[in-house]
Amino acid sequence: MTGVVLDPPPGFPRTGFGTMVRFYDPNIDAWHCVWIAPLSRVVQTFTARRAGDEIILEGKNADGFLERWIFSEITPNSFNWRAVESRDQGQTWHLDQRIWAVRISPEK
């Protein structure tokens, strides 16, 4: 098909956008989460729980390694997000990605 562009627009990371569907399961007191990133063809499942002042999503990445997505320093206008990975069944973790997010006000 001509005219179809599979790459994201300039300035957007290849795997940097997608959507998450989540629902609370009272039987395990946690959230089931599914992250879908269509451009990179990634579908990833997590279980999410609050741990102190953080929200931690736990699952496995596309390579089968343990992964945690951790939201911390959460305020009404910002949060810190980091993805950590373990290749030794949770004995050690290394930082894979980090994002500091700040809400911006729409221009009037």
PyMOL commands that set and color helices and strands:
alter all, ss='L'
color gray80, all
select strands_A, chain A and resi 19-25+30-37+42-51+54-60+66-75+78-86+94-102
alter strands_A, ss='S'
color yellow, strands_A
deselect
rebuild
show_as cartoon
